[in-house]
Amino acid sequence: MGKIIFASLLFIGLVFAQSGANKTLYAPGEIIIKYEKSGPQTRGKDILNEHQNIFEKLKLRLSGVNIVSCTPVFKGVVNEMIKENQTEEQLFKSKSANKKLNLTSVTLNKTSFSNILLLKIDKPNTDIAALVDSINKNLDVLASEGIKIDYAEPNYIKKVAADSNDPLYSQQWSH
């Protein structure tokens, strides 16, 4: 009898563990979008105007959703673009900027950083998955209105999957 109860509890525990493992975790009320730049590369402070333009167009287009802020995900890149009054491409050709931003040539060839934005919505209980799905299903409609979005996704929360095997891990400054 004890083995049956133990086996039952073990099974129930595994079922709950599996259901929790598949749960999507993302920041409430936050979406990340990547938009396609139209025209020449944006230089310096003009990137902020570009972001504001995308923000205003999305606020008008996404009825029923109040987007309260729009900030670059990679603020360091945007801040350096403004400081150096350069395009992202010019900035990444500069070795000093690559050192400051910790970038590698592999990263630079694959990604544009200044056109990835974090949108915050005023109601954290908004169904983010449905909103992201709606944006991704209407990319053509948005493009016809001058908003060329490559994708939208929830702002996923990263979780550490395993502990470090470094014996001095607990002595590092961040712990």
ChimeraX attribute file (.defattr): number of C-alpha atoms within 10 A of each C-alpha:
attribute: neighborCount
match mode: 1-to-1
recipient: residues
	/A:1	6
	/A:2	7
	/A:3	8
	/A:4	9
	/A:5	10
	/A:6	11
	/A:7	12
	/A:8	12
	/A:9	12
	/A:10	11
	/A:11	12
	/A:12	12
	/A:13	11
	/A:14	12
	/A:15	12
	/A:16	10
	/A:17	11
	/A:18	11
	/A:19	9
	/A:20	10
	/A:21	10
	/A:22	8
	/A:23	8
	/A:24	10
	/A:25	13
	/A:26	16
	/A:27	13
	/A:28	18
	/A:29	18
	/A:30	23
	/A:31	23
	/A:32	21
	/A:33	23
	/A:34	20
	/A:35	19
	/A:36	15
	/A:37	16
	/A:38	11
	/A:39	6
	/A:40	7
	/A:41	14
	/A:42	20
	/A:43	19
	/A:44	19
	/A:45	17
	/A:46	16
	/A:47	21
	/A:48	18
	/A:49	11
	/A:50	14
	/A:51	18
	/A:52	15
	/A:53	14
	/A:54	19
	/A:55	20
	/A:56	12
	/A:57	14
	/A:58	19
	/A:59	16
	/A:60	12
	/A:61	14
	/A:62	14
	/A:63	9
	/A:64	8
	/A:65	15
	/A:66	14
	/A:67	21
	/A:68	12
	/A:69	15
	/A:70	20
	/A:71	16
	/A:72	22
	/A:73	18
	/A:74	16
	/A:75	14
	/A:76	14
	/A:77	21
	/A:78	24
	/A:79	17
	/A:80	18
	/A:81	25
	/A:82	18
	/A:83	11
	/A:84	15
	/A:85	16
	/A:86	19
	/A:87	21
	/A:88	23
	/A:89	15
	/A:90	14
	/A:91	20
	/A:92	21
	/A:93	12
	/A:94	10
	/A:95	11
	/A:96	11
	/A:97	17
	/A:98	16
	/A:99	11
	/A:100	11
	/A:101	14
	/A:102	9
	/A:103	13
	/A:104	11
	/A:105	10
	/A:106	8
	/A:107	11
	/A:108	15
	/A:109	10
	/A:110	8
	/A:111	10
	/A:112	17
	/A:113	18
	/A:114	24
	/A:115	21
	/A:116	23
	/A:117	23
	/A:118	20
	/A:119	23
	/A:120	20
	/A:121	19
	/A:122	14
	/A:123	14
	/A:124	12
	/A:125	9
	/A:126	14
	/A:127	11
	/A:128	20
	/A:129	15
	/A:130	10
	/A:131	17
	/A:132	19
	/A:133	14
	/A:134	13
	/A:135	20
	/A:136	17
	/A:137	13
	/A:138	12
	/A:139	17
	/A:140	14
	/A:141	13
	/A:142	18
	/A:143	13
	/A:144	9
	/A:145	12
	/A:146	13
	/A:147	21
	/A:148	18
	/A:149	21
	/A:150	14
	/A:151	17
	/A:152	24
	/A:153	19
	/A:154	22
	/A:155	19
	/A:156	14
	/A:157	10
	/A:158	8
	/A:159	7
	/A:160	6
	/A:161	6
	/A:162	6
	/A:163	7
	/A:164	10
	/A:165	7
	/A:166	8
	/A:167	7
	/A:168	8
	/A:169	12
	/A:170	10
	/A:171	9
	/A:172	7
	/A:173	6
	/A:174	6
	/A:175	6
